[in-house]
Amino acid sequence: MQIVVENPRVNAGFNSTYSDSLSTCYRETIQQILKKALPNKLFFSTDISSQIIQKRQAFVHDFFPMVKWDFPENNAGSVSVVLICSHRLNASSFFYDMISRFLIPHKRLNLDLFFSADFRLPEISDSPFTAAEISFSIQSLQELEEIKKSYRSIETEIRLGVVSNYHASRILEFKGLSLDGKTAMIQEKIGSLIQNRSKEFDRSIFTQMQHFLINCQEEFKSIRDYHHISRIISVLHTLRKLLNQQITEQPNQRHLIVKFLKTKIRAKTAEKFVLGIMVGLNFLRKREVFEKTHLVRAIKDFLPNIKAIDDSFFLDRNRENSIQSVYLEIEKKDGQDFSYEEVKLLRKNLPEHLKGYIEHLMHPVFMPRNEEEVLKNIMVLSKQLKYVNDIPQVIINFEEQKEEELSYTVILLRVLNKKSKPLYDLLPMNGEIKFISERVKKVGVIRKKYYKEANVFKALVNKSKYYRSNLTLDIQRARQDIALTIQQIFGEIRDYNGGMILKQNETFNNLKIHIGKLSLQNELFLEKFFFSLSPVEMRSLLKPAPLKNLFFLFLHCLKKQKNNERNGVVVKIHEEAVYIAMPSQSIMKNKSLTAAMESLKIDSYRLVSSKFDPLEVPLQGYIFFSNNHAEKKRFVQTLQQSLDF
């Protein structure tokens, strides 16, 4: 008897070497499966006009892969699950595993029927498809209820896994973990985003979801609403796409995006108000690092009364280590909610501020101490001691960075008298600074009676106190603390190689006081600006007021750069000086600018320059001191002609 195959025309996905009846039997079985899932009026009508074929093609494009469930009406009998999808290697095997192993949590199903075959619909597409059907018996009402709770999330995962080997393997890997109801709801939520908002969310969000759920703690999921976790995943995905877009447009620039999510979490005793912070950034150099410590320190510059929520930190780097996204939740120490003004403050300032907290790891330097240099310094200091009452002479040099400490070599020469105590009695055994005596030697005599004593010892300080915002170490501040401690031990001393450093630090501290809170929010920017001032001696001689004026001008210039304003040069003419800040110029323009400056024949103490690279936007500027209006006008005109602005 001849079997008649109905419309649509189906071709088996293999070339049968057996009888035509076997091939026809396969086609008929596939057609019966298609009837269970596809709309009958559209696919099984006798109308095969071009309009109907176009509608079928549109349906396949929009709704494949399809999963169709058929539950028994009286809560007893068999459940049938049909899958129709574009062909992918091992898709039917993945379908089998998902139903048999994971449809009911912690139980493996016994399948009564499993059929799978590849086929073609030549009137619709040249590409192959797969049709599969699974049938299994319901053992109890409780089992049916469990299936109805989980089948939607399983369907979402099947639809994702049958289109991608990578997604399928990640799903099966993830299934090794416990699958609770909340995780299933998160998966269903993300699946609906892919289905309903395909322009915003592509299938790569599924990778983001799997990575997030695998890496976050079980407690993290248990005390947070599934809507909130779904929002975290979706916003991180959007943030990553936006970051990639910006990098494509400007690959050599630093890009940093910050998003905020306010929510509540269930603590042991009561609900907590928390603020979720998401950061996406790119790295421009090898061995750059941005982690929880950096983020918390940056936030505390604006909101000191916060702390990080335990186990809320999530970090995701791409394979090339060029892009990173992080998530962290914070709370106030007093338990209060974050106000609109506080979130606004962070939203406005944090993105740029965080750029200064990206740490650059560097290899430790091995530099053995030069003993010849030590002996030469002893001789130099010995010549400074000419009289009995001369104060001790000290040279302090940085030696090396250890795992927990900074090590300095201290050379101290003093004139001994009857009241002088031995060095080991003077140096404290316990304290913040650890002193280790290396040698004590008499190197001369005054009036044939009073010996000059040379002392060489190490000073070790715990480096945790001296980290700056980007976790670089402030070597000079540690040195200053050592000098102060030595002064407390020996009384008045002369810091032979630290006089100018001390004076610069005084000027810098006065400048920070004049700038106020803004100095804390721009700590690294201010430091780079100050220590770029030239001539060097002006760092010790200038008063805070003109430095403050130039600093604020640089901030204004930086803002113009961020807004992509064409002319980034900022000029301010005050009664006592002209202030100019601008983006760093090209080599040719700098040569022209230098020649123009030299033509003005300005005394070095009247012209202060600064050139530094604060946040991947190189800047340069000038202060020209003059009370003469004509001189100031000529100075500005010379710069305008030189730089053409």
C-alpha positions in Angstrom: 0.0 0.0 0.0 1.4 3.4 -1.0 1.7 6.0 1.8 0.7 9.5 0.8 2.8 12.3 2.4 0.9 15.4 3.1 1.8 19.1 2.5 4.3 20.5 3.5 6.7 18.4 1.5 9.3 16.7 3.8 12.6 15.1 2.7 14.5 12.8 5.1 17.9 14.0 6.2 19.6 10.9 4.8 20.0 9.1 1.5 18.4 5.7 2.2 20.1 2.7 0.7 17.1 0.6 1.7 13.6 0.5 0.2 11.6 3.6 -0.6 9.0 2.5 2.0 11.6 3.0 4.9 12.3 6.6 3.7 8.6 7.2 3.3 8.0 5.9 6.8 10.5 8.3 8.2 8.9 11.2 6.4 5.5 10.3 7.6 6.7 10.1 11.3 8.4 13.5 11.0 5.2 14.9 9.5 3.2 13.6 12.5 5.6 15.3 14.9 5.4 18.5 12.9 1.6 18.3 13.2 1.9 18.3 17.0 3.8 21.6 17.0 3.2 23.7 13.9 0.0 25.6 13.2 -2.2 23.3 11.0 -3.9 26.1 9.0 -0.6 27.5 7.9 1.5 24.4 7.3 -1.0 21.6 6.5 -3.4 23.3 4.1 -3.4 22.4 0.4 -2.6 26.0 -0.5 1.0 26.2 -1.6 0.9 29.7 -3.1 4.0 31.9 -2.9 2.2 34.0 -0.2 1.7 31.0 2.0 5.3 29.8 1.5 6.5 33.3 2.6 4.3 33.1 5.7 5.8 29.7 6.5 9.3 31.1 6.1 8.5 34.0 8.3 7.1 31.6 11.0 10.2 29.4 10.9 12.5 32.5 11.2 10.5 34.0 14.1 9.5 30.9 16.2 12.2 28.3 15.7 13.5 26.6 17.8 10.1 25.4 19.0 9.3 23.3 22.1 5.8 21.9 22.5 4.5 20.3 25.7 1.4 18.0 25.9 0.3 17.2 29.4 -2.4 14.6 30.3 -5.8 16.0 31.0 -6.6 13.9 34.0 -3.2 14.2 35.8 -2.3 10.6 34.9 -0.8 9.1 31.7 2.1 10.4 29.6 3.7 13.7 28.9 4.9 14.4 25.4 7.6 16.9 24.5 8.3 17.9 20.9 11.3 19.8 19.6 11.7 21.4 16.2 14.8 23.4 15.4 17.4 24.2 12.8 20.0 21.4 12.6 22.9 21.5 15.0 25.3 18.7 15.8 24.2 16.8 18.9 21.1 19.0 19.4 18.9 15.9 19.9 21.3 14.5 22.5 21.2 17.8 24.4 17.4 17.7 24.2 17.4 14.1 25.6 19.7 15.1 28.5 17.7 18.2 29.5 14.4 16.3 29.7 15.7 13.0 31.3 18.2 14.5 33.8 16.9 18.0 34.7 13.2 18.3 34.2 12.5 17.0 37.7 15.2 18.2 40.2 17.4 15.4 41.7 15.6 12.7 39.7 16.4 11.0 36.4 13.3 10.2 34.3 12.7 6.9 32.5 11.8 7.8 29.0 9.2 5.6 27.2 9.9 7.0 23.8 12.6 9.0 22.1 12.6 9.7 18.4 14.9 12.1 16.5 15.5 12.7 12.9 17.0 15.3 10.6 14.9 16.5 7.7 14.5 19.2 5.1 11.5 21.4 4.0 12.6 22.2 0.4 9.8 24.7 -0.2 10.8 26.7 2.9 14.6 26.5 3.3 17.7 24.7 1.9 19.0 24.3 5.5 18.3 21.1 7.4 16.1 20.8 10.5 15.8 18.4 13.4 12.5 17.0 14.8 12.5 15.1 18.1 9.9 13.7 20.4 10.1 12.4 24.0 7.3 10.7 25.9 7.4 9.5 29.5 4.9 8.3 32.1 3.7 10.3 35.1 4.3 8.4 38.3 2.4 10.6 40.7 0.5 13.9 41.1 3.5 15.4 43.0 5.8 14.5 40.1 3.5 16.3 37.6 3.3 19.4 39.8 7.2 19.5 40.0 7.3 19.3 36.2 4.8 22.1 35.7 6.9 24.3 38.1 10.2 23.8 36.2 9.2 23.1 32.5 9.3 26.8 31.4 12.9 27.3 32.6 13.9 24.0 31.0 12.2 25.1 27.8 14.2 28.3 27.8 17.5 26.5 28.3 16.6 24.0 25.5 15.8 26.8 23.1 19.2 28.4 23.9 21.2 25.2 23.9 20.0 23.8 20.6 21.3 26.8 18.7 24.9 26.8 20.2 27.3 24.1 21.2 28.9 26.6 23.6 25.7 27.5 25.3 24.7 23.9 25.5 28.0 22.9 27.2 27.7 25.9 29.6 24.1 24.9 30.5 25.1 21.3 31.2 28.1 22.5 33.3 25.8 24.8 35.3 23.3 22.0 35.8 25.9 20.3 38.0 25.0 22.9 40.6 21.7 22.8 42.5 18.8 24.2 40.5 16.5 26.0 42.9 13.2 27.8 42.0 14.8 31.3 42.1 17.6 30.3 39.6 14.9 28.9 37.3 13.0 32.2 37.5 16.1 34.1 36.7 16.8 31.9 33.7 13.2 32.4 32.5 13.4 36.1 32.9 16.7 36.3 30.9 15.2 34.0 28.3 12.2 36.4 27.9 14.6 39.3 27.4 16.2 37.5 24.5 12.8 36.6 23.1 11.1 40.0 23.5 14.0 42.5 23.2 16.3 40.8 20.7 17.8 44.2 19.5 19.0 45.0 23.0 19.8 41.5 24.3 21.5 38.9 22.1 22.3 35.4 23.1 25.6 36.4 24.6 23.6 37.6 27.7 23.1 33.9 28.4 26.9 33.5 28.9 26.9 36.5 31.2 24.0 34.9 33.2 25.7 31.6 33.5 29.0 33.2 34.6 27.3 35.4 37.2 25.2 32.6 38.7 28.1 30.1 38.9 30.4 32.6 40.6 28.0 34.2 43.1 27.5 32.6 46.4 24.3 30.7 47.3 23.7 33.2 50.1 23.9 36.0 47.6 21.0 34.5 45.6 18.9 33.5 48.7 18.7 37.1 50.2 18.0 38.9 46.9 14.9 39.1 44.8 15.1 37.3 41.5 14.1 40.6 39.7 17.1 42.3 41.2 19.5 39.6 40.1 18.0 39.6 36.6 18.5 43.4 36.5 22.2 43.0 37.5 22.8 40.5 34.7 20.9 42.5 32.1 22.6 45.9 33.1 26.0 44.3 33.1 25.3 42.9 29.6 24.2 46.3 28.3 27.1 48.0 30.0 29.5 45.6 28.3 28.0 46.3 24.9 28.2 50.0 25.4 31.8 49.7 26.5 32.7 47.7 23.4 31.1 50.3 21.2 33.1 53.1 22.8 36.3 51.2 22.5 35.7 50.6 18.8 35.2 54.3 18.3 38.2 55.4 20.4 40.5 52.3 21.0 43.4 54.2 22.6 41.3 56.1 25.2 40.4 55.0 28.7 36.6 54.2 28.9 34.8 53.8 32.2 31.0 53.4 32.7 29.3 53.3 36.1 25.6 52.3 36.7 23.7 52.2 40.0 20.9 50.0 41.3 19.1 50.7 44.6 17.5 47.8 46.3 16.8 46.0 49.6 18.2 42.7 50.8 16.9 40.4 53.6 19.3 40.3 56.5 19.1 38.0 59.5 17.1 40.5 61.5 15.7 43.1 59.1 15.9 44.4 55.6 19.0 46.4 54.6 19.1 49.4 52.2 21.9 48.8 49.7 23.3 50.4 46.6 24.5 48.2 43.8 27.4 49.7 41.8 28.4 48.3 38.4 31.6 49.4 36.7 32.8 48.6 33.2 36.2 49.7 32.1 39.0 48.9 29.6 42.7 48.4 30.3 45.3 50.2 28.3 48.5 48.6 29.6 49.5 45.1 30.7 49.2 44.3 34.4 46.6 46.9 35.2 44.3 45.9 38.1 41.0 47.2 39.3 39.3 45.2 42.2 37.1 45.6 45.2 39.7 47.5 47.3 40.1 50.1 44.6 36.3 50.6 44.2 35.6 50.9 47.9 38.4 53.4 48.5 37.2 55.6 45.6 33.6 55.6 46.9 34.7 56.5 50.4 36.3 59.7 49.0 32.7 60.9 48.5 30.7 58.8 51.1 33.0 58.0 54.0 30.3 56.3 56.1 29.9 53.2 53.8 31.0 49.6 53.9 30.9 46.8 51.3 28.3 44.0 51.7 30.0 40.7 52.3 30.1 38.3 49.3 28.5 40.9 47.0 31.6 41.5 44.8 31.6 40.0 41.3 34.4 40.4 38.7 34.3 39.4 35.0 37.3 39.9 32.6 37.3 39.0 29.0 39.8 36.4 27.7 42.2 39.1 26.4 42.2 40.9 29.8 41.4 44.1 28.0 37.8 44.7 29.4 36.5 44.1 32.9 33.1 44.6 34.5 32.6 44.5 38.3 29.6 44.6 40.6 29.6 45.5 44.3 26.9 46.4 46.9 27.5 48.9 49.6 25.5 50.0 52.7 25.7 52.8 55.1 27.2 52.0 58.5 24.2 53.6 60.2 21.7 51.5 58.2 20.0 54.5 56.5 18.9 54.5 52.9 21.0 56.3 50.2 19.5 59.7 49.3 18.9 61.0 45.8 21.6 63.6 46.4 24.2 61.0 47.4 23.5 58.8 44.4 23.6 61.9 42.2 27.0 62.9 43.7 28.4 59.4 42.9 26.9 59.4 39.4 28.5 62.8 38.6 31.9 62.3 40.0 32.7 58.6 40.4 33.3 57.7 36.7 36.2 60.1 36.3 37.4 59.6 39.8 37.8 55.8 39.4 40.3 56.3 36.6 42.8 57.4 39.2 42.3 54.1 41.1 43.4 51.7 38.4 46.5 50.1 39.7 49.5 49.2 37.5 51.4 46.3 38.8 55.2 46.6 38.3 58.0 44.1 38.7 60.1 44.7 41.9 63.4 46.2 41.4 66.6 44.5 42.6 69.2 47.2 43.4 71.9 46.2 46.0 73.1 49.0 48.2 76.2 50.7 46.9 78.7 50.6 49.8 81.0 53.0 48.0 78.1 55.5 48.0 77.6 55.0 51.8 81.3 55.7 52.5 81.2 58.8 50.4 78.1 60.1 52.2 79.8 59.4 55.6 82.8 61.6 54.4 80.4 64.3 53.2 78.5 64.4 56.5 81.8 64.3 58.5 82.9 67.5 56.9 79.7 69.2 58.1 80.6 68.5 61.7 83.2 71.2 62.7 82.2 72.2 66.2 81.3 70.4 69.4 77.7 71.8 69.5 76.9 70.9 65.8 73.6 69.1 65.5 73.5 65.6 64.0 73.7 65.3 60.2 71.4 62.8 58.5 71.1 61.3 55.0 68.0 59.1 54.4 67.8 57.0 51.2 65.1 54.6 50.0 66.7 51.1 49.6 64.0 48.5 48.7 60.4 47.4 48.8 59.7 44.2 50.7 56.5 42.2 50.9 55.1 44.1 53.9 57.7 46.9 54.5 59.6 49.7 52.9 63.3 49.7 53.7 65.5 52.9 54.0 69.2 53.3 54.7 69.9 56.0 57.3 73.4 57.5 57.8 73.7 59.6 60.9 76.8 61.4 62.1 77.0 63.1 65.5 79.5 64.6 67.9 79.9 62.5 71.0 80.2 64.0 74.5 80.0 62.6 78.0 76.2 62.6 78.0 75.9 60.8 74.7 74.2 57.4 74.9 75.0 54.4 72.7 72.9 54.1 69.6 71.4 50.8 70.7 70.0 52.5 73.8 68.5 55.3 71.8 66.8 53.4 69.0 63.4 52.0 70.1 62.9 48.3 70.0 59.2 48.5 69.5 57.3 51.1 67.5 55.7 51.8 64.1 59.2 52.2 62.6 61.7 49.4 63.2 65.4 50.3 63.4 68.2 47.8 62.8 71.7 49.0 63.5 74.3 47.9 60.9 77.5 49.6 61.9 78.9 52.2 64.3 82.3 53.8 63.6 84.4 56.7 64.8 85.4 58.7 61.8 87.2 61.8 63.2 87.8 64.0 66.2 87.2 67.6 67.2 89.7 69.4 69.5 91.4 66.0 69.9 88.7 65.2 72.5 85.3 64.8 70.9 84.8 62.0 68.5 82.6 62.1 65.4 80.5 58.9 65.3 79.1 57.5 62.1 76.0 55.3 62.4 74.5 53.3 59.6 71.2 51.6 60.2 68.1 50.5 58.5 64.6 51.9 59.0 61.7 49.6 58.2 58.1 50.9 57.9 54.9 49.0 57.3 53.9 50.1 53.8 50.1 49.7 54.4 50.1 53.3 55.7 51.5 54.8 52.5 49.3 53.6 49.8 47.9 56.3 47.6 44.4 56.0 45.9 45.7 53.9 43.0 47.7 51.8 45.5 51.1 53.2 44.4 53.4 53.8 47.4 54.2 57.3 48.7 57.9 56.8 49.3 58.5 60.5 50.3 55.8 60.4 53.0 57.3 57.3 54.5 60.7 59.0 54.4 59.2 62.1 56.1 57.9 60.0 59.0 61.3 58.4 59.5 63.0 61.8 59.6 60.4 63.0 62.2 61.0 59.9 64.3 64.8 60.4 64.2 64.3 64.0 65.2 62.2 62.9 68.3 65.1 60.5 69.3 68.1 62.8 68.7 66.5 66.2 69.0 67.2 68.8 66.3 68.9 67.3 63.2 69.9 68.5 59.8 68.2 66.4 57.0 71.0 66.8 54.6 69.3 65.4 51.5 65.7 66.2 52.5 65.6 70.0 52.9 64.0 70.8 49.6 61.7 67.8 49.9 60.5 69.1 53.2 59.9 72.6 51.9 58.0 71.2 48.9 55.8 69.0 51.2 55.0 72.1 53.2 53.9 74.0 50.1 51.9 71.0 48.8 50.1 70.6 52.2 49.2 74.3 52.2 47.9 74.0 48.7 45.6 71.1 49.7 44.3 73.1 52.6 43.5 76.0 50.3 41.7 73.8 47.8 39.6 72.0 50.5 37.5 68.9 49.9 38.2 69.0 46.2 41.8 68.0 46.9 40.6 64.7 48.4 38.5 63.9 45.3 41.3 64.8 43.0 44.3 63.6 45.1 46.4 62.0 42.3 45.5 64.8 39.8 46.7 67.4 42.3 49.8 65.5 43.1 50.8 65.0 39.5 50.1 68.7 38.8 52.2 70.0 41.7 55.3 67.8 41.1 55.3 68.7 37.4 55.9 72.4 38.2 59.0 73.9 36.6 61.4 75.4 37.5 61.7 72.9 40.4 62.5 75.5 43.0 59.1 77.2 42.4 57.5 74.2 44.1 59.1 75.5 47.3 58.7 79.2 46.7 55.2 79.7 45.2 52.3 80.7 47.5 49.1 78.5 47.4 46.9 81.1 45.7 48.4 81.1 42.2 48.8 77.3 42.3 45.2 76.9 43.2 44.2 79.2 40.3 46.1 77.1 37.8 44.8 73.8 39.3 41.2 74.9 38.8 42.0 76.0 35.3 43.3 72.5 34.5 40.1 71.0 35.9 38.1 73.3 33.6 40.3 72.3 30.6 39.8 68.6 31.4 36.1 69.1 31.4 36.2 70.7 28.0 38.2 67.8 26.7 35.6 65.3 27.9 32.9 67.3 26.2 35.0 67.1 22.9 35.1 70.8 22.6 37.3 71.8 19.7 39.3 74.5 21.4 40.5 73.2 24.7 42.7 76.2 25.6 41.6 78.1 28.8 43.0 81.5 29.5 42.4 83.6 32.7 44.0 87.1 33.2 44.2 88.2 36.8 45.7 91.4 38.2 49.0 89.7 39.3 49.4 87.0 36.6 48.1 85.2 33.4 47.0 81.6 33.7 46.8 79.3 30.7 45.8 75.6 30.6 45.5 73.4 27.5 45.7 69.9 26.1 49.3 68.9 25.6 50.5 70.0 22.1 52.2 68.1 19.4 56.0 68.0 19.1 56.0 70.6 16.3 53.7 72.9 18.2 55.7 72.6 21.3 58.9 73.5 19.4 57.1 76.6 18.1 55.8 77.4 21.6 59.3 77.1 23.2 60.8 79.4 20.5 58.0 81.9 21.1 58.6 81.8 24.9 62.3 82.3 24.5 61.7 85.3 22.3 59.8 87.0 25.1 63.0 86.8 27.3 61.0 86.2 30.6 62.9 85.7 33.8 62.6 82.1 35.1 61.1 83.1 38.4 58.2 84.9 36.5 57.2 82.0 34.3 56.1 78.7 35.8 55.1 75.8 33.5 53.4 72.4 34.1 53.1 69.4 31.9 51.6 66.1 33.1 49.4 63.2 32.2 46.7 62.9 34.8 44.1 60.5 33.3 45.2 59.6 29.8 44.6 63.2 28.7 48.0 65.0 28.7 47.8 68.6 29.9 50.2 71.6 30.0 49.9 75.1 31.3 51.6 78.3 32.4 51.6 81.0 35.0 53.1 84.3 33.9 53.6 86.7 36.8 53.3 90.4 35.8 51.4 93.5 37.0 51.9 95.1 33.6 48.8 94.9 31.4 50.7 95.3 28.1 53.1 92.5 29.1 50.3 90.1 29.9 48.5 91.0 26.6 51.7 90.4 24.6 52.2 87.0 26.4 48.7 85.8 25.4 49.0 87.1 21.8 52.3 85.2 21.5 50.7 82.0 22.6 47.7 82.5 20.3 50.0 83.0 17.3 52.2 80.1 18.2 49.3 77.6 18.8 46.7 79.2 16.4 43.8 79.4 18.8 
